[in-house]
Amino acid sequence: MDVYVDGYHLLGQGDYEGITFEDVLQRMYAATGTNGQMELADWLGIRQAFISDARRRNRMPVAWLRELVKRKVNCTPEWVITGKEPRFW
């Protein structure tokens, strides 16, 4: 099963079975040092509605993970999406 479609990781399927958007969102907060959707949206430079839409669809935009790398956040995108160690680069 393809778990990557049109720039999104499809959570809860294939390799991401058992991974929820809420799990990933909590790790995004930890990685970025943000507290809540508004702060994360500001950090990512997007509208909060994009986060709500991704939650509703249970999809994680790849662009958000790329932003972690671009900004040299110490947490690995793999940890953010799956929760699997190693957490840090």
PyMOL commands that set and color helices and strands:
alter all, ss='L'
color gray80, all
select helices_A, chain A and resi 14-16+21-32+37-44+48-57+62-70+77-82
alter helices_A, ss='H'
color red, helices_A
select strands_A, chain A and resi 4-5+8-10+59-61
alter strands_A, ss='S'
color yellow, strands_A
deselect
rebuild
show_as cartoon
